[in-house]
Amino acid sequence: MKKITVNANTSYDILIEGGLLKQCGRLISETVKSAKCVIVTDDNVDKLYGDAAVKSLEDSGFTVSKFVVPHGEESKSHNQLISLYNFLCERDITRTDFLIALGGGVVGDLTGFCAATYLRGIDYVQIPTTLLAQVDSSVGGKTAVNIDRGKNLVGAFKQPALVITDTDTLSTLSEEIYAEGMGEVIKYGMIRSLPLFEKLSRGNSKEDLEEIIAECVSIKRSVVQNDEFDTGERMILNFGHTFAHAIERAAGYGSVPHGKAVAMGMYMITHAAEKQGKAKKGTSEQLKKCLEINSLPFEFKISHEDLYRLSVGDKKRTSDKIRVIICPEPGSCEIVPLDLREYRELIDLV
Ligand SMILES: NC(=O)c1ccc[n+]([C@@H]2O[C@H](COP(=O)([O-])OP(=O)(O)OC[C@H]3O[C@@H](n4cnc5c(N)ncnc54)[C@H](O)[C@@H]3O)[C@@H](O)[C@H]2O)c1
């Protein structure tokens, strides 16, 4: 089993291995000192893994309840949050009890935000079951729900008490959802690790999943430890995301899955940066090959005008500058502040 410790404002371990779900009761009992918990999961994940989680927890002496939401982004909502608060009250969940997020990023973000706010904060454990959640959303303590005006607009920083990553759970993911997670995995290679990028460029990621996930988690750990509250370095995790948000908006939310939009966003910005001499010649071609071998797209048809208009309001913008993440070559990245004219010039090269 791989164990990665995150030293944020609280310290916690991320345990990675196939088969850990069946041991979750014992693993949690070694960390969390409470007898009562609520599993938050979605209907898909519940059917596949709900019983195994409950059995393991009960075998270790926990009193367990389960709160199941419909799968999909719509469940990261205030309505579900309020229903969950009420459910916790009905079950007499107190400050010393804890929640478990069993599922993908949707369940993780909803549960984490509930844990950050219910009774002014209780513990929660992440058991991520999508590739995206295992390499990204379960690590680092960002939690949120969506509101009508946009995604993740209401949230909190709340680190989990423990993350249990059972790589076997990924075997039931559809190829589509697996590929989406690979978009974020490739992002880690591009921003921080040439060896990881080269490994991913050979394809066959499934043969070495535990190692790949651990490498991504280590990269995210180091970024989060340096900038837990997202005021500087953490921004590099947004490589590809400024264009991705514009692509998602142009296509209509939900039409292009986030992971695919990130894949296209990474390629498009690298291609433009290369033309400007900000990235080494050939970098975008290397990235394109890596995306293709991992069943990810690299291009999206959008006018420069729309790309500019839909991306310029991105969260990473300060009043007159937009900060973009550029990889001069695979394995390294820079945060580049551009004024709006320079940003437009970059976009015109996409
Ligand atoms: N907090 C963070 O730092 C952070 C980072 C990145 C993304 N996110 C958030 O994560 C969310 C996306 O997460 P996601 O991609 O995991 O989506 P998701 O949670 O919606 O899961 C995708 C689908 O996979 C299904 N599923 C989950 N595990 C499965 C399994 N093992 N086998 C079969 N099906 C399974 C789910 O039921 C769902 O239908 C977004 O809301 C995004 O904003 C948060």
The ligand as an SDF file (V2000), in Angstrom:
LIG
                    3D

 44 48  0  0  0  0  0  0  0  0999 V2000
  -12.5650   19.7790   -5.0180 N   0  0  0  0  0  0  0  0  0  0  0  0
  -11.6940   19.8010   -5.9830 C   0  0  0  0  0  0  0  0  0  0  0  0
  -10.5150   20.1090   -5.8010 O   0  0  0  0  0  0  0  0  0  0  0  0
  -12.1430   19.4050   -7.3650 C   0  0  0  0  0  0  0  0  0  0  0  0
  -11.1960   19.2150   -8.3840 C   0  0  0  0  0  0  0  0  0  0  0  0
  -11.6370   18.8030   -9.6310 C   0  0  0  0  0  0  0  0  0  0  0  0
  -12.9940   18.5900   -9.8590 C   0  0  0  0  0  0  0  0  0  0  0  0
  -13.8900   18.7890   -8.8500 N   0  0  0  0  0  0  0  0  0  0  0  0
  -15.3250   18.5560   -9.0650 C   0  0  0  0  0  0  0  0  0  0  0  0
  -15.5110   17.1680   -9.2970 O   0  0  0  0  0  0  0  0  0  0  0  0
  -16.7140   16.9830  -10.0230 C   0  0  0  0  0  0  0  0  0  0  0  0
  -16.5040   15.9720  -11.1060 C   0  0  0  0  0  0  0  0  0  0  0  0
  -16.0900   14.7630  -10.5180 O   0  0  0  0  0  0  0  0  0  0  0  0
  -16.1990   13.3590  -11.2980 P   0  0  0  0  0  0  0  0  0  0  0  0
  -15.6230   13.5170  -12.6390 O   0  0  0  0  0  0  0  0  0  0  0  0
  -15.6610   12.3160  -10.3900 O   0  0  0  0  0  0  0  0  0  0  0  0
  -17.7690   13.2140  -11.5420 O   0  0  0  0  0  0  0  0  0  0  0  0
  -18.9330   12.4550  -10.7730 P   0  0  0  0  0  0  0  0  0  0  0  0
  -18.7660   12.4730   -9.3230 O   0  0  0  0  0  0  0  0  0  0  0  0
  -20.2000   13.0100  -11.3250 O   0  0  0  0  0  0  0  0  0  0  0  0
  -18.7730   10.9590  -11.2910 O   0  0  0  0  0  0  0  0  0  0  0  0
  -18.9260   10.6920  -12.6560 C   0  0  0  0  0  0  0  0  0  0  0  0
  -19.8810    9.5200  -12.8740 C   0  0  0  0  0  0  0  0  0  0  0  0
  -19.1980    8.3110  -12.5420 O   0  0  0  0  0  0  0  0  0  0  0  0
  -20.0320    7.4950  -11.7100 C   0  0  0  0  0  0  0  0  0  0  0  0
  -19.1190    6.7000  -10.8970 N   0  0  0  0  0  0  0  0  0  0  0  0
  -18.3550    7.1180   -9.8670 C   0  0  0  0  0  0  0  0  0  0  0  0
  -17.5390    6.1450   -9.4740 N   0  0  0  0  0  0  0  0  0  0  0  0
  -17.8090    5.0680  -10.2460 C   0  0  0  0  0  0  0  0  0  0  0  0
  -17.2720    3.7670  -10.3340 C   0  0  0  0  0  0  0  0  0  0  0  0
  -16.2440    3.3850   -9.5720 N   0  0  0  0  0  0  0  0  0  0  0  0
  -17.7810    2.9160  -11.2510 N   0  0  0  0  0  0  0  0  0  0  0  0
  -18.7920    3.3250  -12.0860 C   0  0  0  0  0  0  0  0  0  0  0  0
  -19.3200    4.5580  -12.0640 N   0  0  0  0  0  0  0  0  0  0  0  0
  -18.8200    5.4160  -11.1570 C   0  0  0  0  0  0  0  0  0  0  0  0
  -20.8960    8.4750  -10.9670 C   0  0  0  0  0  0  0  0  0  0  0  0
  -22.0880    7.8870  -10.5190 O   0  0  0  0  0  0  0  0  0  0  0  0
  -21.1460    9.5430  -12.0330 C   0  0  0  0  0  0  0  0  0  0  0  0
  -22.2220    9.1650  -12.8390 O   0  0  0  0  0  0  0  0  0  0  0  0
  -17.1380   18.3610  -10.5220 C   0  0  0  0  0  0  0  0  0  0  0  0
  -18.2220   18.8190   -9.7730 O   0  0  0  0  0  0  0  0  0  0  0  0
  -15.9140   19.2370  -10.2520 C   0  0  0  0  0  0  0  0  0  0  0  0
  -16.2560   20.5710  -10.0050 O   0  0  0  0  0  0  0  0  0  0  0  0
  -13.4780   19.1940   -7.6070 C   0  0  0  0  0  0  0  0  0  0  0  0
  1  2  1  0
  2  3  2  0
  2  4  1  0
  4  5  1  0
  4 44  2  0
  5  6  2  0
  6  7  1  0
  7  8  2  0
  8  9  1  0
  8 44  1  0
  9 10  1  0
  9 42  1  0
 10 11  1  0
 11 12  1  0
 11 40  1  0
 12 13  1  0
 13 14  1  0
 14 15  2  0
 14 16  1  0
 14 17  1  0
 17 18  1  0
 18 19  2  0
 18 20  1  0
 18 21  1  0
 21 22  1  0
 22 23  1  0
 23 24  1  0
 23 38  1  0
 24 25  1  0
 25 26  1  0
 25 36  1  0
 26 27  1  0
 26 35  1  0
 27 28  2  0
 28 29  1  0
 29 30  1  0
 29 35  2  0
 30 31  1  0
 30 32  2  0
 32 33  1  0
 33 34  2  0
 34 35  1  0
 36 37  1  0
 36 38  1  0
 38 39  1  0
 40 41  1  0
 40 42  1  0
 42 43  1  0
M  CHG  2   8   1  16  -1
M  END
$$$$
